[in-house]
Amino acid sequence: MKWKQVRGWEGLYEVSDDGHVRSLDRLVERSNGTSQKFSGKELKSFKNSAGYLVVRLSDASNGRRECARVHRLVATSFIENPDMKPEVNH
């Protein structure tokens, strides 16, 4: 199994070539000056209303959150797209 950084979430999440997504160990600085350590773990995926597997990504340091489709994370990390095509057949 190969792991690569999730584009746009570098240093926070990795995706494997077979569709597993994991968070990475990180230290989050809070607005009150304290910091909190988070240990990395594999994320649980679930099906959205369209039937796609998705995972919840978040960045506590800036409040950014996203539900990301797993197949798109794999595609953007592992498949070259020099023509900037908008979709992947899966």
N, C-alpha and C positions, 0 to 999 in steps of 0.2 A: 504494500500500500504506500503510495506517495502522497505527501502533504505539501500544500502551497498556501501562501498568504491569500486571504480573501481581499480582492481589489476594493479599495476604499476603506478597508478595515484592517490595514496592515498593522502588525504589532498587537492586535486584539483577537483575531480569529484566523483559523486555518481550515481548509477544506481538503478532503482526500479525493483521490481519483475514483473512488467507489461511493461517494456521496455522504461521507461522515463529516460533521462539522464540529470543531472544538474551539473553546476559548483558550487563551493563553494566560499564564500567570501575569498579574499586573498589580501595580501600586497606584491607587487612585487618590489624588489630592482633593480634599473637600474644601468648600468655600470658607469654612471656619478655621482653616489652617491645619486640620488634622489629616492624616492619611490612613487608608485602609487597604490591606492586601487581599486580593482575590486569587484563589487558586484556579488554574485552568481545569476544564472538564469537557467531556463530550456533551453536546447539546442534543436534546430530544427533539426530533422532528414530528410534525403532525400534518394532517391533510387540511388544506383550506377548503373553502366552499366550492372551488373549481376542481378539487381532487388532486391538487399538486402538493407534494411534500414541501413544507416551509419550516424555517427556524426563526426564532426571535433574536435579533442582534441588538446590542445596546452599548453605548459608551457613556458611562456614568460621569466622566470628566466634563462632558459638554451637553449631556441630556439628549443626545441623538439616539433614536430608536428606529428599528426597521424590521418588518417581517420579510424575509428573503426566500425566494424559491430555491430549493437546493439544486435543482438541475441547472439553473442559471449561474449559481456560484461555481459549480463544477466547470461549466462551459467557459465562463470568463477567465477562470484560472488555468485551465488545461488545454483549451483549443485556440489555436492561432486564428485571428480574424483580420487579416490585412485589408480586406475589402469593406470592413465595418458593416457587415450584414447584421440586420436587427434581430434575427431569431435563429434558433437551432432546432433541427428536427431531432426528436428523441423518442 
